[in-house]
Amino acid sequence: MPIDYQQIPSPCFVLEEELLRKNLELIDSVQKAAGCKIILALKGFSMYSAFPIVKEYLSGATASSLNEVKLINDFMGVQSHTYMPAYLDSEFSEILERSSHITFNSLSQWERFKDRVEAFKSANPEHSLSCGIRVNPQYSEVATEMYNPCVPGSRLGVTRDKLPDILPEGVDGIHFHTLCENGSDTLERTLAALEEKFGDLLHQAKWLNMGGGHLVTRKGYDIEKLIKLVSNIRAKYDLEVILEPGSAIAWRTGVLVTTVLDVMDSQGIDVAILDTSFAAHMPDTLEMPYKPAIINAHQEPVAGKPTYRMGGMTCLAGDFMGDYSFDALLAIGDKIIFEDMIHYTMVKTTTFNGVNLPSIGLWNSKGEFKLIRSFGYESFKDRLS
């Protein structure tokens, strides 16, 4: 049943349960066919009220902070796959207790913490814990440097020249993450680079974590190729394969509902000011950058149609996105619905300028809206002192 936007408070992120389940069903079919494990990356989707749905299809999740680890423990009921560029001494004991897999970003990090890992394993033989090292295959097709982990000077992962010919004792796995919303053809070329540099170490490993960036649920993704690639790697090196997509889980599963607060003429450009913010609520649109789609709007200006620049409600001069054309004039109170705003959006929101965070809601499979949470002054105040 289509969303009735008149039921939705504004601004509000709305997750559609049926669309989430559709994605998860596809991803589950891939992991079964390929014989791999696909887990949720919280950095892309941390809406823990939806974790009971995710748990029906996926067996785990991956974290990049202690807070994400705790969220996985508390709301998925499983130990976390954990990777951080660097671990804090004060948090590491808790990381050990709460994780099933820990990936280290460098050999120096491994050397620093390996004794604590071994001590924990000895003291807790019932706790299954496996450690890995992140590698940098020095190959990535990510065009935006901000998102490319293989640029010169990257702090993410170890290059082949820094690793010995034998995996350090106690290191069971190899982890790479060089994709960003890519297809299986990109993965194929990435795996060729990985094998060229790290093939000898893959023969020694028990597991290979291929990280995220596998946009399996995007229309046109070659799923059969992914299944073949994963199956071949598993067989060739006799290891477990893990994928941890962020975007794919919640890809095109929901929207951000906003409202026009004002319409103004700015030196010949019509501007619609919204009750949301690109800088505070949709930062990826400015960072990547990309132009989000709006339902019932033309994504590029159309001659002869009413055209507006979308303005955010903060006082940042650059808090705008444009230009969009509509079939009718916009007026105060009109709904503006931004598509595909669930992954990598909710997790990045801020209260910059004191603006309220968007509410969070679920449009369930019965065609009912459930308001999960709304935010106000306390959410702003609690980030400051």
C-alpha beads as a LAMMPS data file, in Angstrom:
LAMMPS data file: protein, C-alpha beads

385 atoms
384 bonds

1 atom types
1 bond types

-500.0 500.0 xlo xhi
-500.0 500.0 ylo yhi
-500.0 500.0 zlo zhi

Masses

1 110.0

Atoms # bond

1 1 1 0.000 0.000 0.000
2 1 1 1.475 3.409 -0.983
3 1 1 2.525 5.732 1.819
4 1 1 -0.103 8.274 2.832
5 1 1 2.169 11.267 3.334
6 1 1 -0.594 13.200 5.074
7 1 1 -0.121 10.854 8.052
8 1 1 3.591 11.622 8.307
9 1 1 5.017 14.357 10.573
10 1 1 7.569 16.644 8.938
11 1 1 10.469 16.268 8.642
12 1 1 10.560 12.496 9.012
13 1 1 12.556 9.547 7.733
14 1 1 10.105 6.802 6.746
15 1 1 11.297 3.228 6.245
16 1 1 9.019 0.942 4.218
17 1 1 9.022 -2.529 5.745
18 1 1 8.072 -4.324 2.529
19 1 1 10.937 -2.734 0.604
20 1 1 13.431 -3.615 3.342
21 1 1 12.233 -7.213 3.332
22 1 1 12.516 -7.361 -0.448
23 1 1 16.172 -6.305 -0.249
24 1 1 16.912 -8.742 2.556
25 1 1 15.274 -11.623 0.709
26 1 1 17.499 -10.966 -2.305
27 1 1 20.620 -10.684 -0.166
28 1 1 19.727 -13.870 1.701
29 1 1 19.341 -15.718 -1.604
30 1 1 22.836 -14.543 -2.607
31 1 1 24.504 -15.697 0.594
32 1 1 22.821 -19.092 0.341
33 1 1 23.742 -19.568 -3.320
34 1 1 27.347 -18.407 -2.828
35 1 1 27.871 -20.151 0.498
36 1 1 29.070 -16.942 2.114
37 1 1 27.984 -14.800 5.045
38 1 1 26.500 -11.349 4.404
39 1 1 26.208 -9.102 7.432
40 1 1 24.868 -5.621 8.099
41 1 1 27.306 -2.695 8.260
42 1 1 25.972 -0.292 10.881
43 1 1 27.820 2.645 9.374
44 1 1 25.289 2.493 6.540
45 1 1 22.122 1.531 8.445
46 1 1 21.794 1.729 12.217
47 1 1 18.010 1.924 12.598
48 1 1 17.937 -0.554 15.453
49 1 1 14.134 -0.623 15.635
50 1 1 14.363 -2.523 12.319
51 1 1 17.000 -5.001 13.543
52 1 1 14.366 -7.660 14.387
53 1 1 13.485 -7.663 10.671
54 1 1 17.154 -7.803 9.639
55 1 1 17.754 -10.728 12.013
56 1 1 15.239 -12.836 10.108
57 1 1 17.592 -12.852 7.116
58 1 1 21.134 -11.993 8.273
59 1 1 23.151 -13.606 11.046
60 1 1 25.393 -10.745 12.057
61 1 1 26.580 -7.180 11.793
62 1 1 29.788 -5.197 11.695
63 1 1 30.806 -2.184 13.766
64 1 1 33.454 0.520 13.621
65 1 1 33.055 1.899 17.135
66 1 1 32.261 0.611 20.596
67 1 1 28.850 2.283 20.429
68 1 1 28.005 0.367 17.259
69 1 1 29.280 -2.836 18.886
70 1 1 26.921 -2.278 21.812
71 1 1 23.999 -1.626 19.473
72 1 1 24.669 -4.944 17.728
73 1 1 24.887 -6.803 21.033
74 1 1 21.793 -5.172 22.501
75 1 1 19.445 -5.185 19.526
76 1 1 20.644 -8.040 17.316
77 1 1 21.667 -10.288 20.170
78 1 1 24.955 -11.351 18.548
79 1 1 28.650 -10.681 18.903
80 1 1 30.023 -8.056 16.542
81 1 1 32.440 -8.188 13.644
82 1 1 34.564 -5.201 14.616
83 1 1 36.992 -3.048 12.669
84 1 1 38.424 0.317 13.695
85 1 1 41.312 2.271 12.162
86 1 1 42.765 2.373 15.687
87 1 1 41.620 0.967 19.022
88 1 1 41.555 2.803 22.338
89 1 1 43.272 1.142 25.294
90 1 1 40.350 2.101 27.512
91 1 1 37.802 0.383 25.234
92 1 1 39.690 -2.674 24.058
93 1 1 38.723 -5.032 26.880
94 1 1 35.058 -4.389 26.163
95 1 1 35.653 -4.802 22.435
96 1 1 37.124 -8.231 23.147
97 1 1 34.153 -9.262 25.256
98 1 1 31.580 -8.116 22.723
99 1 1 33.148 -9.250 19.398
100 1 1 33.393 -12.495 17.460
101 1 1 35.824 -11.027 14.905
102 1 1 38.291 -8.175 15.324
103 1 1 40.148 -6.721 12.350
104 1 1 43.275 -4.649 12.900
105 1 1 44.167 -1.809 10.562
106 1 1 47.940 -2.154 10.821
107 1 1 50.647 -4.501 12.037
108 1 1 51.541 -2.011 14.750
109 1 1 47.973 -2.165 16.072
110 1 1 48.146 -5.955 16.067
111 1 1 51.484 -5.949 17.870
112 1 1 50.127 -3.520 20.443
113 1 1 47.084 -5.599 21.338
114 1 1 47.978 -9.205 20.488
115 1 1 48.997 -10.107 24.039
116 1 1 45.654 -8.895 25.345
117 1 1 43.910 -10.925 22.650
118 1 1 45.757 -14.094 23.624
119 1 1 45.178 -13.477 27.335
120 1 1 41.467 -13.024 26.701
121 1 1 41.273 -16.218 24.643
122 1 1 43.078 -18.191 27.350
123 1 1 40.789 -16.846 30.060
124 1 1 37.624 -17.325 27.977
125 1 1 37.959 -20.555 25.990
126 1 1 34.183 -20.673 25.445
127 1 1 34.271 -17.330 23.597
128 1 1 34.941 -17.774 19.892
129 1 1 37.151 -14.892 18.759
130 1 1 39.031 -14.581 15.476
131 1 1 41.367 -11.782 14.422
132 1 1 42.246 -10.400 11.014
133 1 1 44.275 -7.703 9.309
134 1 1 42.953 -5.124 6.844
135 1 1 44.919 -4.931 3.617
136 1 1 45.150 -2.290 0.924
137 1 1 45.303 -3.873 -2.551
138 1 1 46.110 -0.433 -3.998
139 1 1 43.258 -0.799 -6.445
140 1 1 39.945 1.032 -6.284
141 1 1 37.503 2.416 -8.821
142 1 1 35.924 4.903 -6.404
143 1 1 36.011 8.246 -8.202
144 1 1 35.461 10.543 -5.209
145 1 1 38.747 10.780 -3.297
146 1 1 36.979 11.341 0.017
147 1 1 35.551 7.813 -0.286
148 1 1 38.568 6.125 -1.871
149 1 1 40.582 4.059 0.656
150 1 1 43.414 3.426 -1.816
151 1 1 44.591 6.979 -2.480
152 1 1 48.292 7.608 -1.718
153 1 1 48.644 8.270 1.975
154 1 1 45.490 6.361 2.863
155 1 1 45.432 5.313 6.504
156 1 1 43.151 2.337 5.785
157 1 1 44.842 -1.023 5.517
158 1 1 48.305 -2.500 5.029
159 1 1 50.015 -2.620 1.644
160 1 1 51.721 -5.852 0.562
161 1 1 55.257 -4.543 1.058
162 1 1 54.559 -4.071 4.769
163 1 1 53.457 -7.673 5.379
164 1 1 55.666 -10.742 5.853
165 1 1 55.350 -13.872 3.732
166 1 1 53.583 -15.660 6.569
167 1 1 50.547 -14.300 8.383
168 1 1 51.430 -13.359 11.965
169 1 1 50.559 -16.057 14.485
170 1 1 47.081 -15.361 15.807
171 1 1 45.867 -13.631 12.626
172 1 1 43.231 -15.788 10.915
173 1 1 41.633 -13.453 8.416
174 1 1 42.203 -10.876 5.697
175 1 1 39.885 -7.918 5.245
176 1 1 39.683 -5.457 2.365
177 1 1 37.183 -2.693 1.684
178 1 1 37.778 -0.707 -1.497
179 1 1 34.331 -0.573 -3.099
180 1 1 31.631 2.115 -2.839
181 1 1 28.240 1.384 -4.405
182 1 1 29.969 -0.686 -7.087
183 1 1 28.919 -3.680 -9.168
184 1 1 30.278 -7.206 -9.346
185 1 1 32.365 -6.306 -12.404
186 1 1 34.332 -3.886 -10.207
187 1 1 34.665 -6.584 -7.568
188 1 1 36.059 -8.947 -10.206
189 1 1 38.835 -6.511 -11.091
190 1 1 39.476 -5.766 -7.422
191 1 1 39.825 -9.451 -6.598
192 1 1 42.355 -9.832 -9.409
193 1 1 44.459 -7.080 -7.815
194 1 1 44.006 -8.628 -4.372
195 1 1 45.089 -12.066 -5.529
196 1 1 48.082 -10.696 -7.385
197 1 1 49.404 -9.068 -4.218
198 1 1 48.013 -11.209 -1.404
199 1 1 47.276 -14.600 -2.975
200 1 1 49.958 -16.383 -0.930
201 1 1 48.473 -15.024 2.298
202 1 1 44.936 -15.956 1.255
203 1 1 46.060 -19.591 1.160
204 1 1 47.019 -19.213 4.828
205 1 1 43.843 -17.450 5.961
206 1 1 40.676 -18.952 7.419
207 1 1 38.403 -16.140 6.253
208 1 1 38.260 -13.264 3.798
209 1 1 36.116 -10.233 4.536
210 1 1 35.341 -8.390 1.287
211 1 1 33.999 -5.361 3.130
212 1 1 31.147 -3.262 1.807
213 1 1 30.292 -1.282 -1.291
214 1 1 28.585 -4.250 -3.003
215 1 1 25.375 -2.654 -4.250
216 1 1 23.635 -5.994 -4.734
217 1 1 20.113 -4.564 -4.572
218 1 1 20.596 -1.927 -7.265
219 1 1 18.709 -2.624 -10.484
220 1 1 21.035 -4.181 -13.039
221 1 1 23.546 -5.584 -10.546
222 1 1 25.009 -8.823 -11.927
223 1 1 24.148 -11.142 -9.057
224 1 1 25.171 -14.322 -10.854
225 1 1 28.671 -12.935 -11.334
226 1 1 28.903 -12.119 -7.612
227 1 1 27.841 -15.636 -6.700
228 1 1 30.425 -17.077 -9.083
229 1 1 33.219 -14.814 -7.793
230 1 1 32.535 -15.642 -4.170
231 1 1 32.171 -19.366 -4.851
232 1 1 35.437 -19.452 -6.788
233 1 1 37.364 -17.616 -4.058
234 1 1 35.965 -19.921 -1.384
235 1 1 36.971 -23.011 -3.331
236 1 1 40.374 -21.763 -4.461
237 1 1 41.608 -20.717 -1.020
238 1 1 39.400 -22.931 1.181
239 1 1 38.191 -20.087 3.378
240 1 1 35.014 -18.468 4.628
241 1 1 33.879 -15.342 2.754
242 1 1 32.141 -12.460 4.484
243 1 1 30.519 -9.416 2.859
244 1 1 29.287 -6.435 4.862
245 1 1 27.311 -4.047 2.632
246 1 1 25.943 -0.832 4.062
247 1 1 23.972 0.745 1.227
248 1 1 22.591 -2.496 -0.238
249 1 1 20.565 -3.412 2.840
250 1 1 18.493 -0.227 2.922
251 1 1 18.850 0.797 -0.746
252 1 1 15.667 2.562 -1.913
253 1 1 13.714 1.461 1.160
254 1 1 12.418 4.818 2.322
255 1 1 12.152 8.566 2.073
256 1 1 12.632 11.838 3.895
257 1 1 9.346 13.713 4.127
258 1 1 9.754 17.501 4.294
259 1 1 7.540 20.577 3.979
260 1 1 7.868 23.922 2.209
261 1 1 8.129 26.717 4.786
262 1 1 8.577 29.629 2.406
263 1 1 8.944 30.477 -1.274
264 1 1 11.022 33.501 -2.264
265 1 1 12.527 35.206 -5.282
266 1 1 16.304 35.541 -4.925
267 1 1 17.677 37.680 -7.736
268 1 1 15.546 35.969 -10.321
269 1 1 15.864 32.452 -8.830
270 1 1 12.837 30.967 -7.072
271 1 1 13.851 29.322 -3.806
272 1 1 11.757 26.947 -1.691
273 1 1 12.901 26.863 1.944
274 1 1 12.223 23.518 3.617
275 1 1 11.899 22.345 7.218
276 1 1 15.010 20.209 6.760
277 1 1 18.698 20.799 6.020
278 1 1 21.050 19.360 3.442
279 1 1 24.032 20.168 5.660
280 1 1 22.543 18.745 8.872
281 1 1 20.170 16.032 7.664
282 1 1 21.508 14.986 4.235
283 1 1 25.261 15.697 4.443
284 1 1 26.147 13.074 1.820
285 1 1 24.424 15.209 -0.807
286 1 1 27.064 17.878 -0.201
287 1 1 30.005 15.570 0.548
288 1 1 29.707 13.086 -2.332
289 1 1 28.177 15.250 -3.850
290 1 1 24.965 14.045 -5.460
291 1 1 21.526 15.420 -6.245
292 1 1 18.772 13.499 -4.460
293 1 1 15.618 12.623 -6.354
294 1 1 12.316 14.237 -5.362
295 1 1 9.038 12.413 -5.956
296 1 1 6.898 14.086 -8.655
297 1 1 9.671 16.509 -9.600
298 1 1 11.937 16.786 -12.623
299 1 1 15.513 16.332 -11.459
300 1 1 16.785 18.870 -13.986
301 1 1 15.209 22.232 -14.950
302 1 1 12.541 21.993 -17.642
303 1 1 11.862 25.072 -19.740
304 1 1 8.427 26.481 -19.149
305 1 1 7.824 24.635 -15.866
306 1 1 8.006 26.157 -12.359
307 1 1 11.588 25.669 -11.203
308 1 1 12.920 25.996 -7.678
309 1 1 16.148 25.766 -5.779
310 1 1 15.646 23.669 -2.631
311 1 1 16.918 25.524 0.425
312 1 1 17.679 24.134 3.864
313 1 1 16.604 25.838 7.067
314 1 1 20.058 26.507 8.566
315 1 1 21.917 29.776 8.111
316 1 1 24.786 28.066 6.228
317 1 1 24.961 29.807 2.862
318 1 1 25.660 26.544 1.076
319 1 1 22.724 24.681 2.615
320 1 1 20.820 24.295 -0.647
321 1 1 20.277 21.906 -3.523
322 1 1 18.983 22.784 -6.950
323 1 1 17.374 23.152 -9.313
324 1 1 14.177 21.101 -9.697
325 1 1 11.159 21.671 -11.932
326 1 1 7.580 20.895 -10.943
327 1 1 4.342 20.610 -12.876
328 1 1 2.664 23.190 -10.637
329 1 1 3.700 26.155 -8.511
330 1 1 4.934 25.329 -5.019
331 1 1 3.188 26.825 -2.017
332 1 1 3.825 26.965 1.715
333 1 1 2.763 23.659 3.248
334 1 1 3.481 21.511 0.184
335 1 1 5.237 18.196 0.850
336 1 1 8.644 17.610 -0.724
337 1 1 9.566 13.914 -0.606
338 1 1 13.245 13.009 -1.040
339 1 1 13.754 9.468 -2.286
340 1 1 16.239 6.853 -1.033
341 1 1 17.119 8.585 2.241
342 1 1 17.490 5.657 4.648
343 1 1 21.062 4.408 4.072
344 1 1 24.018 6.632 5.001
345 1 1 21.663 9.508 5.830
346 1 1 20.074 8.847 9.200
347 1 1 23.471 7.844 10.601
348 1 1 25.041 11.183 9.617
349 1 1 22.458 13.684 10.830
350 1 1 23.472 16.511 13.155
351 1 1 21.740 19.277 15.089
352 1 1 23.878 22.017 13.522
353 1 1 22.344 25.439 14.113
354 1 1 20.085 23.838 16.694
355 1 1 17.743 22.406 14.075
356 1 1 15.689 19.451 15.240
357 1 1 16.576 16.049 13.865
358 1 1 13.948 14.515 11.571
359 1 1 11.571 12.076 13.223
360 1 1 11.915 8.370 12.399
361 1 1 8.973 6.230 11.371
362 1 1 8.021 2.909 9.796
363 1 1 5.388 2.257 7.151
364 1 1 4.608 -1.368 7.955
365 1 1 3.423 -4.211 5.744
366 1 1 -0.188 -3.574 6.844
367 1 1 -0.114 -0.077 5.370
368 1 1 0.096 1.608 8.756
369 1 1 2.441 4.365 9.902
370 1 1 4.269 3.912 13.186
371 1 1 6.142 6.875 14.631
372 1 1 9.218 5.339 16.225
373 1 1 10.874 8.454 17.579
374 1 1 10.794 12.223 17.438
375 1 1 13.484 14.629 18.616
376 1 1 13.618 18.006 20.296
377 1 1 15.646 20.239 22.556
378 1 1 17.117 17.403 24.638
379 1 1 18.746 15.820 21.586
380 1 1 20.452 19.123 20.803
381 1 1 21.418 19.867 24.409
382 1 1 22.825 16.399 25.102
383 1 1 25.529 16.869 22.461
384 1 1 26.844 19.963 24.194
385 1 1 27.627 21.138 27.689

Bonds

1 1 1 2
2 1 2 3
3 1 3 4
4 1 4 5
5 1 5 6
6 1 6 7
7 1 7 8
8 1 8 9
9 1 9 10
10 1 10 11
11 1 11 12
12 1 12 13
13 1 13 14
14 1 14 15
15 1 15 16
16 1 16 17
17 1 17 18
18 1 18 19
19 1 19 20
20 1 20 21
21 1 21 22
22 1 22 23
23 1 23 24
24 1 24 25
25 1 25 26
26 1 26 27
27 1 27 28
28 1 28 29
29 1 29 30
30 1 30 31
31 1 31 32
32 1 32 33
33 1 33 34
34 1 34 35
35 1 35 36
36 1 36 37
37 1 37 38
38 1 38 39
39 1 39 40
40 1 40 41
41 1 41 42
42 1 42 43
43 1 43 44
44 1 44 45
45 1 45 46
46 1 46 47
47 1 47 48
48 1 48 49
49 1 49 50
50 1 50 51
51 1 51 52
52 1 52 53
53 1 53 54
54 1 54 55
55 1 55 56
56 1 56 57
57 1 57 58
58 1 58 59
59 1 59 60
60 1 60 61
61 1 61 62
62 1 62 63
63 1 63 64
64 1 64 65
65 1 65 66
66 1 66 67
67 1 67 68
68 1 68 69
69 1 69 70
70 1 70 71
71 1 71 72
72 1 72 73
73 1 73 74
74 1 74 75
75 1 75 76
76 1 76 77
77 1 77 78
78 1 78 79
79 1 79 80
80 1 80 81
81 1 81 82
82 1 82 83
83 1 83 84
84 1 84 85
85 1 85 86
86 1 86 87
87 1 87 88
88 1 88 89
89 1 89 90
90 1 90 91
91 1 91 92
92 1 92 93
93 1 93 94
94 1 94 95
95 1 95 96
96 1 96 97
97 1 97 98
98 1 98 99
99 1 99 100
100 1 100 101
101 1 101 102
102 1 102 103
103 1 103 104
104 1 104 105
105 1 105 106
106 1 106 107
107 1 107 108
108 1 108 109
109 1 109 110
110 1 110 111
111 1 111 112
112 1 112 113
113 1 113 114
114 1 114 115
115 1 115 116
116 1 116 117
117 1 117 118
118 1 118 119
119 1 119 120
120 1 120 121
121 1 121 122
122 1 122 123
123 1 123 124
124 1 124 125
125 1 125 126
126 1 126 127
127 1 127 128
128 1 128 129
129 1 129 130
130 1 130 131
131 1 131 132
132 1 132 133
133 1 133 134
134 1 134 135
135 1 135 136
136 1 136 137
137 1 137 138
138 1 138 139
139 1 139 140
140 1 140 141
141 1 141 142
142 1 142 143
143 1 143 144
144 1 144 145
145 1 145 146
146 1 146 147
147 1 147 148
148 1 148 149
149 1 149 150
150 1 150 151
151 1 151 152
152 1 152 153
153 1 153 154
154 1 154 155
155 1 155 156
156 1 156 157
157 1 157 158
158 1 158 159
159 1 159 160
160 1 160 161
161 1 161 162
162 1 162 163
163 1 163 164
164 1 164 165
165 1 165 166
166 1 166 167
167 1 167 168
168 1 168 169
169 1 169 170
170 1 170 171
171 1 171 172
172 1 172 173
173 1 173 174
174 1 174 175
175 1 175 176
176 1 176 177
177 1 177 178
178 1 178 179
179 1 179 180
180 1 180 181
181 1 181 182
182 1 182 183
183 1 183 184
184 1 184 185
185 1 185 186
186 1 186 187
187 1 187 188
188 1 188 189
189 1 189 190
190 1 190 191
191 1 191 192
192 1 192 193
193 1 193 194
194 1 194 195
195 1 195 196
196 1 196 197
197 1 197 198
198 1 198 199
199 1 199 200
200 1 200 201
201 1 201 202
202 1 202 203
203 1 203 204
204 1 204 205
205 1 205 206
206 1 206 207
207 1 207 208
208 1 208 209
209 1 209 210
210 1 210 211
211 1 211 212
212 1 212 213
213 1 213 214
214 1 214 215
215 1 215 216
216 1 216 217
217 1 217 218
218 1 218 219
219 1 219 220
220 1 220 221
221 1 221 222
222 1 222 223
223 1 223 224
224 1 224 225
225 1 225 226
226 1 226 227
227 1 227 228
228 1 228 229
229 1 229 230
230 1 230 231
231 1 231 232
232 1 232 233
233 1 233 234
234 1 234 235
235 1 235 236
236 1 236 237
237 1 237 238
238 1 238 239
239 1 239 240
240 1 240 241
241 1 241 242
242 1 242 243
243 1 243 244
244 1 244 245
245 1 245 246
246 1 246 247
247 1 247 248
248 1 248 249
249 1 249 250
250 1 250 251
251 1 251 252
252 1 252 253
253 1 253 254
254 1 254 255
255 1 255 256
256 1 256 257
257 1 257 258
258 1 258 259
259 1 259 260
260 1 260 261
261 1 261 262
262 1 262 263
263 1 263 264
264 1 264 265
265 1 265 266
266 1 266 267
267 1 267 268
268 1 268 269
269 1 269 270
270 1 270 271
271 1 271 272
272 1 272 273
273 1 273 274
274 1 274 275
275 1 275 276
276 1 276 277
277 1 277 278
278 1 278 279
279 1 279 280
280 1 280 281
281 1 281 282
282 1 282 283
283 1 283 284
284 1 284 285
285 1 285 286
286 1 286 287
287 1 287 288
288 1 288 289
289 1 289 290
290 1 290 291
291 1 291 292
292 1 292 293
293 1 293 294
294 1 294 295
295 1 295 296
296 1 296 297
297 1 297 298
298 1 298 299
299 1 299 300
300 1 300 301
301 1 301 302
302 1 302 303
303 1 303 304
304 1 304 305
305 1 305 306
306 1 306 307
307 1 307 308
308 1 308 309
309 1 309 310
310 1 310 311
311 1 311 312
312 1 312 313
313 1 313 314
314 1 314 315
315 1 315 316
316 1 316 317
317 1 317 318
318 1 318 319
319 1 319 320
320 1 320 321
321 1 321 322
322 1 322 323
323 1 323 324
324 1 324 325
325 1 325 326
326 1 326 327
327 1 327 328
328 1 328 329
329 1 329 330
330 1 330 331
331 1 331 332
332 1 332 333
333 1 333 334
334 1 334 335
335 1 335 336
336 1 336 337
337 1 337 338
338 1 338 339
339 1 339 340
340 1 340 341
341 1 341 342
342 1 342 343
343 1 343 344
344 1 344 345
345 1 345 346
346 1 346 347
347 1 347 348
348 1 348 349
349 1 349 350
350 1 350 351
351 1 351 352
352 1 352 353
353 1 353 354
354 1 354 355
355 1 355 356
356 1 356 357
357 1 357 358
358 1 358 359
359 1 359 360
360 1 360 361
361 1 361 362
362 1 362 363
363 1 363 364
364 1 364 365
365 1 365 366
366 1 366 367
367 1 367 368
368 1 368 369
369 1 369 370
370 1 370 371
371 1 371 372
372 1 372 373
373 1 373 374
374 1 374 375
375 1 375 376
376 1 376 377
377 1 377 378
378 1 378 379
379 1 379 380
380 1 380 381
381 1 381 382
382 1 382 383
383 1 383 384
384 1 384 385
